[in-house]
């Protein structure tokens, strides 16, 4: 396991999405997801919300 420069004695955690290691003390995550993956998930959710609002505004039905 790799260690953070700020916390050399702590164990790093593994991201549940991309399986990379991250320091839980520097970037705490309740779901066990690293910071990069959490930003990617938030961007996807915003895009889905924009598409759904467009569909609701203009009455587009699937």
N, C-alpha and C positions, 0 to 999 in steps of 0.2 A: 504494500500500500504506500502511496505517496503521502507526504505530509506538507502542510501549509507552512510558509515561512514564519507566519505569526504564531502558529500553534504547532511546534515541532513534535510535541509529545502526544498529541491527540491523533486518533485514528480518523481517516477520511471515510466518507460514505460513498456508496455507488448510486448513481442516478438510476431510477427505475425505467426511464425512457431510453436514454442513449448509452447506458452502462458505463459512463465515464465517472471518474472519481472527483469529488469536490469536498471542500472543507465545510462541515456542518456548522462549525462555530463562527466562521466568517459570513456564511450565507445560509442561515437556518431555513429549513423547509419542513413543513408539517407533513407533506406528501412524499418526501424523499426524492424530489425532482431538482436538478441543478438549475442554476440561474438562466443559462442559455435556453434550455428546453422550456422553462416557464414563460420566457418572453415569446418563444415561437408559438406556444399554446395560446397565449393571450392575443397574438396577432391573428391567428386562425379564428378565434372566437369573435374578434371585432369584425373580421371579414364576413363571417356567417351572420352576425347581427345586422350588418349593412345590407346584405342580400335579402334577409328576411324582412327588414323594414321597407325595402324597395318593393318587395312582393306585396306587403300589406298596404302600402301607400297607393299603388297602382292597381290593386285587385288582381294580380296575377295568381292563378291557381295552377298547381302542379297537375 
